[in-house]
Amino acid sequence: MDQKTDPTTSPGSPAVAPVIDLNADLGEGFGRWRLTDDEALLSSVTSANVACGFHAGDPATMRRVCELAAERGVRIGAQVSYRDLAGFGRRAMDVPSGELAAEVAYQIGALEVFARAAGAAVTYVKPHGALYNRTVRDAAQAAAVAEGVRLAGAAAGRALPVLGLPGSELHAAAAEAGLPCVEEAFADRGYQPDGTLVPRSERDAVLTEPDQVVKRSIRLARDGEVTAADGRTIAVRARSLCVHGDTPDAARLARRVREELAAAGVGVRAFA
């Protein structure tokens, strides 16, 4: 995958001190069931990827997370997904392009209501799970997501940035649609040699050992590189770093990542 990016703003560039955004998935529950410790995570992250109801997140949860994020000055992002509550948005699906574009716009619009009510706004969009992985290589599905983001942004009067994997078809489609692109790296996911993520069905897809996650976070932010599953070093330069909200003890891990990034001389600031 093409890892080119703007050297004036990217971690690892010698021209500027490294700066990284710290994002996590929030609001991933439904009704009485809760998966993420939203309040604790919002004390550490600078951007919140809020579930919009298709893989998780009911209206009351969306409203509560938006209110908490606005209180703490955390940027609100719409985490859009395939319509797959039973599979948590992690099952492969084939959705017609027009339908997918409409569903993406619908999810963003729903979250925008609660963000506005909290005195904030949706400031970016990030696909979730199977949709995220599909749009890395599938140009048609990527274009549909970009069209949905464009529609929602046009209704709101602004172009919404798209958070995604560097060099992905999603970013190519977003750029074609005139949308800003923000490159993302993962503190707690395994990487393949081509810069894509190790599928969750495979061994070492998710990193849970805190020291390993912290060291990887600092290396990604400061050096723009990571060790792939086969042991080789690959370039992964990004402006935002994700710590998954459903990782074991995620809130404590996110707090430690932020503290140790700062101790290593890395600025932690939102990109939006």
C-alpha positions as CSV (number, residue, x, y, z in Angstrom):
1,M,0.0,0.0,0.0
2,D,1.1,3.5,-0.7
3,Q,2.2,5.2,2.5
4,K,2.8,8.7,1.1
5,T,1.7,11.6,3.2
6,D,2.4,15.2,4.0
7,P,5.8,15.4,5.6
8,T,5.0,18.8,7.2
9,T,2.3,17.3,9.5
10,S,3.1,13.6,9.8
11,P,4.6,11.9,12.9
12,G,8.2,10.9,12.2
13,S,8.9,14.0,10.1
14,P,12.2,15.7,11.1
15,A,10.7,19.1,10.2
16,V,8.2,19.2,13.1
17,A,7.8,17.7,16.6
18,P,5.6,14.6,16.4
19,V,1.9,15.2,17.1
20,I,-0.8,12.5,17.2
21,D,-4.5,12.3,17.8
22,L,-5.7,9.5,20.1
23,N,-9.1,7.9,19.1
24,A,-11.2,5.1,20.5
25,D,-14.5,3.5,19.6
26,L,-17.3,4.6,22.1
27,G,-21.0,4.0,22.7
28,E,-20.7,0.4,21.7
29,G,-23.6,-1.0,23.6
30,F,-27.3,-1.3,23.1
31,G,-30.1,-0.9,25.7
32,R,-29.0,-2.4,29.0
33,W,-25.9,-3.9,27.5
34,R,-22.6,-1.9,27.5
35,L,-19.3,-2.8,26.1
36,T,-17.1,0.3,26.4
37,D,-16.3,2.4,29.5
38,D,-17.2,5.6,27.7
39,E,-16.7,8.0,30.6
40,A,-13.2,6.7,31.5
41,L,-12.1,6.6,27.8
42,L,-13.2,10.2,27.3
43,S,-10.7,11.2,30.0
44,S,-7.8,10.1,27.7
45,V,-8.8,10.3,24.0
46,T,-9.0,13.4,21.9
47,S,-11.4,11.9,19.3
48,A,-14.4,9.7,19.9
49,N,-15.7,7.3,17.2
50,V,-19.3,7.0,18.3
51,A,-21.4,4.0,17.2
52,C,-24.4,5.2,15.2
53,G,-26.9,2.4,15.7
54,F,-26.0,-0.1,13.0
55,H,-23.4,-2.2,14.8
56,A,-24.0,-0.9,18.3
57,G,-25.3,2.3,19.9
58,D,-29.0,3.1,20.7
59,P,-30.3,6.7,20.6
60,A,-30.0,7.2,24.4
61,T,-26.4,5.9,24.3
62,M,-25.5,8.2,21.4
63,R,-26.9,11.2,23.2
64,R,-25.1,10.4,26.4
65,V,-21.7,9.9,24.7
66,C,-22.1,13.1,22.8
67,E,-22.9,15.0,26.0
68,L,-19.9,13.5,27.8
69,A,-17.6,14.2,24.8
70,A,-18.8,17.8,24.5
71,E,-18.2,18.4,28.2
72,R,-14.6,17.2,27.9
73,G,-13.8,18.9,24.6
74,V,-13.3,15.6,22.8
75,R,-14.1,15.6,19.1
76,I,-17.1,13.6,18.0
77,G,-16.8,11.3,15.0
78,A,-19.5,9.1,13.4
79,Q,-18.5,5.4,13.3
80,V,-20.6,4.1,10.5
81,S,-21.1,0.4,9.8
82,Y,-22.9,-2.2,7.8
83,R,-26.4,-2.9,9.3
84,D,-25.3,-5.8,11.5
85,L,-26.2,-5.5,15.2
86,A,-26.1,-9.3,15.7
87,G,-22.6,-9.5,14.3
88,F,-21.3,-6.3,15.8
89,G,-20.6,-5.1,12.3
90,R,-17.8,-7.5,11.8
91,R,-19.4,-9.9,9.3
92,A,-18.8,-9.5,5.6
93,M,-21.8,-8.1,3.8
94,D,-22.6,-7.1,0.2
95,V,-24.7,-4.0,0.1
96,P,-25.7,-2.2,-3.1
97,S,-23.8,1.1,-3.5
98,G,-26.8,3.4,-3.5
99,E,-28.2,1.7,-0.4
100,L,-24.8,1.8,1.4
101,A,-24.4,5.5,0.6
102,A,-27.8,6.3,2.0
103,E,-27.2,4.2,5.2
104,V,-23.9,6.0,5.8
105,A,-25.5,9.4,5.4
106,Y,-28.4,8.3,7.7
107,Q,-26.0,7.2,10.5
108,I,-24.1,10.5,10.4
109,G,-27.3,12.5,10.4
110,A,-28.6,10.6,13.4
111,L,-25.4,11.3,15.4
112,E,-25.4,14.9,14.3
113,V,-28.7,15.6,16.0
114,F,-27.3,14.5,19.4
115,A,-23.9,16.2,18.8
116,R,-25.7,19.5,18.0
117,A,-28.0,19.1,21.1
118,A,-24.8,18.8,23.2
119,G,-23.4,22.0,21.7
120,A,-20.9,20.2,19.5
121,A,-21.0,18.7,16.0
122,V,-19.8,15.6,14.1
123,T,-16.3,16.5,12.9
124,Y,-15.2,13.4,11.0
125,V,-16.3,9.9,9.9
126,K,-14.7,6.5,10.4
127,P,-16.1,3.2,9.1
128,H,-16.3,0.3,11.6
129,G,-15.3,-3.4,11.4
130,A,-16.1,-5.2,8.2
131,L,-16.9,-2.0,6.4
132,Y,-13.5,-0.5,7.4
133,N,-11.7,-3.5,6.1
134,R,-13.8,-3.9,2.9
135,T,-13.1,-0.3,1.9
136,V,-9.4,-0.7,2.1
137,R,-9.4,-2.6,-1.2
138,D,-13.0,-2.5,-2.6
139,A,-13.2,0.7,-4.7
140,A,-17.0,0.4,-5.2
141,Q,-17.8,0.1,-1.5
142,A,-15.3,2.8,-0.7
143,A,-17.0,5.2,-3.3
144,A,-20.4,4.4,-1.7
145,V,-19.1,5.3,1.8
146,A,-17.5,8.5,0.4
147,E,-20.8,9.5,-1.3
148,G,-22.6,9.0,2.0
149,V,-20.2,11.2,3.8
150,R,-20.4,13.8,1.1
151,L,-24.2,13.8,1.3
152,A,-24.2,14.2,5.1
153,G,-21.5,16.9,4.9
154,A,-23.5,18.8,2.2
155,A,-26.6,18.8,4.5
156,A,-24.5,20.1,7.4
157,G,-22.7,22.7,5.2
158,R,-19.2,21.3,5.6
159,A,-16.9,18.7,4.2
160,L,-16.4,15.9,6.8
161,P,-12.9,14.4,7.1
162,V,-12.6,10.6,6.6
163,L,-10.5,8.7,9.0
164,G,-9.0,5.5,7.6
165,L,-6.0,3.4,6.7
166,P,-3.2,5.1,4.7
167,G,-3.2,4.2,1.0
168,S,-6.7,2.7,1.1
169,E,-9.4,2.8,-1.6
170,L,-11.5,4.7,1.0
171,H,-9.1,7.6,1.0
172,A,-8.8,7.5,-2.8
173,A,-12.6,7.8,-3.0
174,A,-12.8,10.4,-0.3
175,A,-10.2,12.6,-2.1
176,E,-12.1,12.2,-5.4
177,A,-15.3,13.4,-3.6
178,G,-13.4,16.4,-2.3
179,L,-13.3,15.2,1.3
180,P,-10.3,15.7,3.7
181,C,-8.5,12.4,4.5
182,V,-6.9,11.6,7.9
183,E,-4.5,8.7,8.1
184,E,-4.9,6.3,11.0
185,A,-2.7,3.7,12.7
186,F,-3.6,1.1,15.3
187,A,-1.9,0.7,18.7
188,D,-3.4,-2.7,19.4
189,R,-3.8,-4.4,16.1
190,G,-1.4,-6.7,14.1
191,Y,-0.2,-5.5,10.7
192,Q,0.4,-7.5,7.6
193,P,3.5,-6.7,5.4
194,D,1.4,-4.6,3.0
195,G,0.3,-2.3,5.7
196,T,-3.2,-3.7,6.2
197,L,-4.5,-5.2,9.4
198,V,-4.2,-8.9,10.3
199,P,-7.8,-10.4,10.2
200,R,-9.3,-10.9,13.6
201,S,-9.8,-14.6,12.8
202,E,-6.0,-15.0,12.7
203,R,-3.5,-15.3,15.5
204,D,-1.9,-12.1,16.9
205,A,-4.6,-9.9,15.3
206,V,-5.1,-8.0,18.5
207,L,-2.4,-7.0,21.0
208,T,-3.4,-7.0,24.6
209,E,-0.1,-6.8,26.5
210,P,0.1,-3.2,27.8
211,D,3.9,-2.7,27.5
212,Q,3.8,-3.9,23.9
213,V,0.9,-1.6,23.0
214,V,2.6,1.4,24.6
215,K,5.9,0.8,22.9
216,R,4.2,0.4,19.5
217,S,2.2,3.6,20.1
218,I,5.4,5.6,20.7
219,R,7.1,4.1,17.8
220,L,4.2,4.8,15.4
221,A,3.8,8.4,16.6
222,R,7.5,9.2,16.7
223,D,9.0,7.1,14.0
224,G,6.1,6.3,11.7
225,E,6.9,2.6,11.6
226,V,5.8,-0.7,13.0
227,T,6.8,-4.4,12.9
228,A,4.6,-6.5,10.7
229,A,3.5,-10.0,11.5
230,D,6.4,-11.5,9.5
231,G,8.9,-9.5,11.4
232,R,9.8,-6.8,8.8
233,T,9.6,-3.1,9.5
234,I,7.0,-1.2,7.5
235,A,6.2,2.5,7.3
236,V,2.8,3.5,8.7
237,R,2.7,7.3,9.0
238,A,-0.5,8.6,10.5
239,R,-2.1,11.6,12.2
240,S,-4.4,9.5,14.5
241,L,-3.8,6.5,16.6
242,C,-6.6,4.1,17.6
243,V,-6.9,2.2,20.9
244,H,-10.0,-0.1,20.6
245,G,-12.6,0.5,23.3
246,D,-13.4,-3.2,23.5
247,T,-9.8,-4.2,24.2
248,P,-9.4,-5.7,27.7
249,D,-8.9,-2.9,30.3
250,A,-9.1,-0.3,27.4
251,A,-9.6,2.8,29.6
252,R,-6.5,2.1,31.7
253,L,-4.5,1.3,28.6
254,A,-5.6,4.5,26.8
255,R,-4.6,6.6,29.8
256,R,-1.2,4.9,29.9
257,V,-0.7,5.4,26.2
258,R,-1.5,9.1,26.4
259,E,0.8,9.6,29.4
260,E,3.7,7.8,27.9
261,L,3.3,9.5,24.5
262,A,3.6,12.8,26.3
263,A,6.6,11.6,28.3
264,A,8.3,10.7,25.0
265,G,7.8,14.2,23.6
266,V,4.8,13.4,21.4
267,G,2.0,16.0,21.4
268,V,-1.5,14.5,21.8
269,R,-4.0,16.7,20.0
270,A,-7.2,16.2,17.9
271,F,-6.8,16.4,14.2
272,A,-10.2,18.0,13.5
